Amino acid sequence: MSKTVSTRVLLSLTVAVVIGLGAGATRADARMTVMYDEVPSVQALTSPQPDGSPGLSDANDGLFQQLPAALVLAANRQVEKLTGGAGTTVTPTIRGRSAVDLVALFRARVDIAGARLLFLDLGLGPGSDDFAGADSVNLDAALGALASTPFAGGGTYADRVHMYVGPQLAIADPVTWESFWHAMSLAGGVWFEAYHGAVQWSPEHWLAWPRVLRDGLVARGVDPTRIHVIVRGPNQAAVWANMRLGAACDLLANGPGAYRIEDRVGFVREFRATFGTAPAPSGPSAVTCGPLPVLTEPRATHLADVLELERMGASVPREALSTPRVPVGKPTVLRIALGADPLGVAAKLGAAAPTFWQDALARLTVTGPGINANAPIGPDGSTSLTLTPTAKGAINLALTVDGAAVRKAIGPPVDLAVTLAAHRGRVGRTLDRMIAQPTSWQFTIPLTSVAKAGPMPPRLSLRILTRRVPPKRSMVELRLARPGKRVLVELGVIRNGRFDVIRKLRITGTRAAVLVRIPPGVRLRARLAAEWLTRPDM
């Protein structure tokens, strides 16, 4: 892909509608920025800057202030708030309320807001899965009713409702959270929180999650100009650099939100560098975006080849296992040796094997009858596990690789959804997980092996008791290390690298003697030729 800087100019929409006491933003309104912050921060962002340049201006820059903080911006720039959390008297919760109650609550809050806008803080963290139930259904039903309720200044009451959405909700299972996703599609705006608690997003998150949110909502018929990101914290230069890439840049054009900004000077500087000083346009701004980081197609193909191993699996040579069978009921050490670059994964990615596998934190998982064990893979690609099967059956092996090694191997963060778009048919499930967990994903490769749970083969020894000159027969003795029954043994010689059978016999117990004609000039060999059965008490 070209590395030249591109400029995205989104279509301008209709002019802002002045409603009641304030110029509230609707679905098709000017670029807007919500300042969800403490009073000192809002004051610092809107006051003259240390270098003497002006701060942000409420009307000119499309600013709105989130209540219940003390007023810094004009009254007609204030937006009301409800929460999806515990709630207070000042900021009630929407949890546990019926759809009818929510309709009344939303309308009342919109009507008293200076900007005639209501924001729902739904940045629900871990442990909020219960919101996917009745609360989401009631929220969806309430917004559905408000979408049919005209607002006096134009549009509907649903247009006056915006949502702050945490990443846990935006990447949640779309089936379980369908009601919530539909509710987002009805809201006047969706503000995606680009942080986890107090921690800002990594570049990998920036390249993955805004695209997930945008594409998911657009697929439900949402106008992409209604989708925003809201940022927080220090080092705003890095934050805005990430915001100017990929799908995030499309959302930046609609106006960013500001939450607990620590680098206030940096936020104002980046805001001005991005939007200039002209009044906020009717609709998204023209924003200069950085080149989309993606892998070249050959490298993307190599990455897909590696990731596809999770779906296809890989075979393990017989000689990689210390034994093909593990006896039932007896602790046995199984050693597996996969080599310095197991399955050639590092080579496919163009990485040095020692460094790659050190970062991979690879582990071998073994499951089977009564077996659930795992162990780290050593630097030489080998590991050992002590297994005690409880019944006969297949033993399954799997190799787990940490995605950190893959990310390091492919270089700087890339937009994986775009990079692997042509390979989605091969790696779709793995790719979805990589996007949902941008910095913590792993992938697991099933290994096809010849290991089985069952009795170990009895050790077989061969001794020639009497050797006679051909063509006379010689007496040979065969011994088993432990008793067996119906054990099939083949006697033969090696010719041209092949084992030629000259006699077959079954051994019951531990010993058998047999007469066999041994060709001149060769050594007699013996091998176990079929399945064996140990006694039940062994």
N, C-alpha and C positions, 0 to 999 in steps of 0.2 A: 504494500500500500504506500502511496506517496507520503513523504515526510513533510510536505509543505503545509503551512498553517492554513486552515480553511476557515471561512466565515459563514456562519449559519444565520440566515435572516428568516424569522418566522413571520407568518402573516399577521398583520395588525388587525385587531378586532374593533368593535364599536367603542365609541367614547364612553367615559364614565358617566353614570347616571347619578345626579345629586338627589339623595333620598333623605327626607326628613331633616334631621339636625346635622347629618354628616355625609361625606362623600364616600359611601361604603363600596368596597370592591365586590363585584359579582363574577359569575363565570366568564364573562366576556368583557373584562374591564382592564384598566391600566396595570402595568407591572406593579407589584406590591411587595413590601417587606414588612413582616411582623417582627416587632422587637419584644421578645418574650424574655425580659431581663429585669434585674434590679434597677432601682432608680439611678444610683451613681453611674451605672453602665450606660443607661439610656442618655443621661446627661452628657457623658463623655463622648458618646457617638454623635450627638447632635450639636455639641459646642464647637467653637473654633479649635482647630488642631494645634499641636505644639509648634508646627512650622508656620502657623498663621493662616493656613487654608481653612475654608469653612467646613463645618461638620455636615452631617446629613440633614436634609430638610424634609419636614413631614409631608407637605403636599407635593413639592417638587420631585422628591425621590420616592413617593408612594409609600411613606412610612405609616405604620399603625402600631399602637402600643397595647400590649396585653394587660388587661386588668387581672387581679385587683391591686397591682402596684400603684403607688401614688402617681398622679398625673404629671407627666413631663410634656407630652405632646398635647395639642389642642383637644378639647372634649370630643370634637367630631372625628378624631382619629383613634378613639378608644374602642377596644373590642371586648366583649364579655367572654366568660370562661365557665365551662363545666368539666368535670373530670370522670375518668373511668376507674379511678382509684377509690380510696376510702372516703374522700369528700370532707368538706367543712361547711359551716354555716354560710360563709362567704362564697365558697366554690362547691356547690352541691355535686354529688355523684349521680351518674346515670345508672349505676348498678341497682338491680332489684326493682326497677320501675317498669310499669306496663307501657305499652306503646302509646296508649291514650295519655298517660301522665307525661311521657316524654314530649309528645306534641305540644301540650300546654306549656311545659317548662321551656322548650326551645323557643316558642313564639314569644313568651314573656321576656326571655333574656335578649332576644333579638330586638324587641321593641324598646328596651331600656338602654341598649348600648348606644353610645354616641355615634359610632360608625355604622350602627345597625348590622353588626356582624357578631356571630357567636362562634367560638372555637372550643372544640371538644379535645381535651388532652387525653389521648388514648395510647400514650406511650407505655403500654403494659409490658412489664418485664417477665422474666421466667416465673412460672407458677401461676400464670394467668390464663391457663388453658380453659378454665371454666367459662371465660367470656365468650367462647365459641358457641355456647349453648343459648339459653333463653335471652341473655342480655344482647347478644348480636341479633337475634331474631327480632326483638323488640325495637332495637335501634334501626334496623332495616325497615320495619313496618312504619316507624315514626317518620323517617325520612321519605318513605313512599307517600305517606299522607301529606307531608309538607310540600312535596314536589307537585301536588295538585292544589296547593293552597296559594293563591296569588298574593304577592306582596304589594303594598300600596304604591311603591315607587317603580314597580316593574319587576318582572320575573316572578319567582316563587320564594316561599320561606326556606325551602331546601337550598336555594342559591345563597342564602345568608349564613349557612352553617358550614364551617370548615373543620378539618380534623388534623390534629397532630398524631402521627402514626409512628410507633416504634418499629424497628426492623424485625422483631419477632413476629409481629402481625403481618407485615408486608410479604414475608417469605414463608408464611405458614401454609400448611396443607390447604390448597384451594377447595377441596371437597369439604373438609371439616369446617373451614372458615368461609364457606360460600356466602352465608348471610352477611358477614362482615364485609367481604369484598363487594357485594352488591350495594351495601350501605355506602361504601366509599364512592361507588360510581354515581350515587345520587347527590353527594355533597357538593357544595359550591367550590371547595378546594381541599386538596390533600397535601399535607406538609410532612415530608418524610424526614425523620430525625437521623442525622448523619453522625451518630455517636452511640456508644453503648454505655449508659450511665454517664460517668464523667470522662470516659475514654473516647477519643476521636477515632474515626474510621481509618483503617489502613488503606493504602492505594488499591489493594486487591478488593476491598469492600466497595470502594468508589466505582471501580470498573464493573462490578457485578450487580450490586443491589439496585441502584437507580434504574437500570435496564429492566430488571425483574418487575419492579413496581410499575414503571411506565407501560411496559408491554402488557402486563396483566390487566391494567385499567383500560388501556386503549382497546384491548380485545373485548372489553365489556362496553364499548361504545363511548368511553370517556374522552372528552376533548383534552389533549395533552397539555394545553395551556393552563389547565386547572391544577397541575401537579407541580409541587415545589420541593426544595430541600431546605432544612433548617440546620444551621451549624452552631458549634460552640467552641470554647476553649482558647488555648494559646496558638501561636505560630499560624496566623491566618494566611500568610503567604503560601504555605504548603497546602492548607485547606482549599484555598481558591485555585491553586494549580491543579489539584485533583478534581475540583469542580468544573474545570474547563475541558475535561476529557470525556469522550464517549457520550452516553445517554445523559449523564449528569449535566453536561453543557446545555443540552436542550432544555432541561428543567431550570438551570440557572437563568436562562433568558426570561423566565416568568417572574423572577425576583426571588432572592433567598431570604430565609428567616434568620434571626439572630437570637441565640439562647445563651445566656451567661457567658458573654464574650469576655475573655481575659485580655487578649491582644486587641484592644479597642482601636488603637491607632492603625494597626494592620488591617482591621476590618474596613475602616473608612478608606484607607489607601487603595485596597483591592477593589472596593465598591466603585470608587471613582475611576480606577484604571479600566474597569469592565464596562461601566455604564456612562461614564462621562458626567457632565454637569447639566445636560439638557433635561427638561422635564420628562418624567416617566411617560413613555408613549402609551397610546391606547392599544394594549396588547403587548406581547413579548418584545423585548429589545433585540437589536442585532448584537450578537455576542461573538467575539473572536475566540474560536476553540483551538486547542492544540491537536496535533495529528493523533488519530486513534492508534494506540499501541496494539499491534497484532503480530503474530508469527508469520513468516513466509509460508507458502503452501507446502513446500517440502518438509519444513520443520513441524508444521501443523500435522502433516501426515504421520511423521514419526511419533509425535505425541499421542495421536489417536491410536497408533499401533500398540503403544504401551498401555494406554487406558483400556483398550479393547480386551486385554488379557483378563480383566475382571469378568467380562461376559463369556469369553471363550475358554478360559483356563489354559493351563500349559501342562505338558507331560513331563514326568520325571523319569530319567533312565533307571532301569533296574539296578544298575551298579551304584546309583546315588544313595541307595538304602543299604544299611548294614545287614538287614535281613528281610526277606519277603513276607515273613509271617511272625506274628507275636502270639505266643501261646495263651490260651484262656486261663485266667485265674493265677497266672504266675508273673510277677514283676519282671519286665524285660526292657533293656535299654535299646531304643531305636535311634540310630544315628543317621542323619541325612546330610549329604554333602552336595551343595548346589554350585560350588565353584566360586571364584573371586567375583564374578559378575553374574549372579543368579538370573537365569532366563535371558541374559544379554540386555537387561533393561537399561543399564547405564550407557552401553554402546549405542542403543537405539536413540537415546537422547543426546548423544555426543558429549557425555560427561565422563570424568575420570572415575573409574569404578571404586577405588578406595574412599574417595571423598563422598561420592553419591551414597554408598551404602552406610557410611558413618552417619550421614544426615537422615537416612531412610528409617532408622530405628526399626529395622525389619524384625518381624516375629513369625515363627512357624506355629500354626494352630493345628492340633490333632484332635479329631473327634471320631467316635466309633462306639461300639457296645460298651457302655460303662466308662468311656474315655472322654474327657474334656480338658485338654492340657495345652499349654503354649510355652514357648521359650524363645529368647532372642537369638537371632542369627549372628554368629561370630564374624570377625573380619575376613575369615577364609571362606565364608558362605556356608558354614556347617553348624549344626547344633545337635544336641542329644536330649532325649526325653525318656523317662521311665514310664512305661505303659503297662497296665494290668487290665486287659479286656475281661468283661464278665460273660461274654457269649461270642459265638462265631459271627463273623460279618465283616463288611468292608471297613477299612480305616481311611478316613478322609483327611487330607492335608491341605492347608491353605497358607499362603504367604501374604502377610499384611505389610504394606509399605506406606510410610508417612509422606503426605503430599509435600512437606517442606523440601524434601530432596528433589522432587520434580520441579517445584517452583524455582529452586536455585539453579537447576540444570537448564531451564529454558530462559533464564535471565530476568531482566526487569519485568514487573507485572504487566500482563496483557489482558485485553478483553477476551476472555475465554469463550463467551457465547458467540462472538463474531469469528474468532480464530477457528473454532471447531464446528461452525455452522454446517459446513459441507460434510462433516463426519458424524452428525447427530444420529443418524441411523445406526452407527456402530457403537457410539459411546454415550447415548442419550441419558441413561440413568446415572452413570458416573458423572457426567457433566452437570446434571441438575444438582447433585450433591456437592460438587465443587463450587458451584455458584451459591448454594445455600450456606455453605461453610467455607468462605474464601480462604481462611488462614488455618483451618483446623481439619481439613478433609484428609481422609486416608482412602486407599483402595486395596481390595483383597483379591488375590489371584488364586482360584482353586487349582490344586495340583493333582493331576491324574497319576496315580502310583500303582504299584503292584502289591503294596502292603495290605495284608489281611489279618483279621483276628481269628486265631485258630491254633491248633497244635503245631508246635515247631517240628520240622523234619528231624527224625532220629539221625544221629550221626552214624555214618556208614563207613565201615572199614573192610578191607579186603586183604586176605593172606593166602598165599599159595602153600598148601600143605605138602603136596608132592608134585613135582614137575617132571613130566615124562617127555621124551623126544617124540615129536610128531611122527606119524599121525595118531599116536596114542593120547588118550585123555589124561588130563591132570586133575588132581583133587584141589579144590579151592574152598576156603572158608569165608563166610560173610558174617559180620557182627554188627548189631545195632546198639547204640549207646543206651537205649531204654526200650522196653517192650513195645511191640506194635502188633497189629493184626491186619491182614490183607495189605501188606506193604509190598508193592511191586518194585522189583529191582531188575535193572538191565546190566548185563555183562557185555563188554565189547572192546574194541580197539580203535585207535585213532589212525585214520588213513586220509592223507591229503587234507588235513585239518578238519575232517568230519568224524563223528562218532558212529562207527558201524557196530550194530548190535549183533552179537552171535548167540546170545542165550537170554531168556527172560525167566524169572522165577519169583514166587511170592514167599515172603518170610513171615512166619508167625512166631512171636516170642522175640528172642534177641540173637539167635544164631541159626545158621544154615550152612550145610556143606553140599557141594555139587561137583560132579565131574564135567569138565568142559575141555574142548579141544582148542588149544592156544596156538595160533599161527606162529611160525618161526620168525624171530627177529622183531617182535613187537611186545609191548607191555599190555597186560590185561587191565581194563578199567571197569569200575562199577559205579552206577548212579541210581538214585531214586527216580522212578519214572512216572509216578502218578500220585494222586491224592493218598494220604495216609490217615489212619485213625489211631489215636492213642487209646489206651484203656480208659474207661470212664473215671477211674479213681486216680488217674495220673494228672 
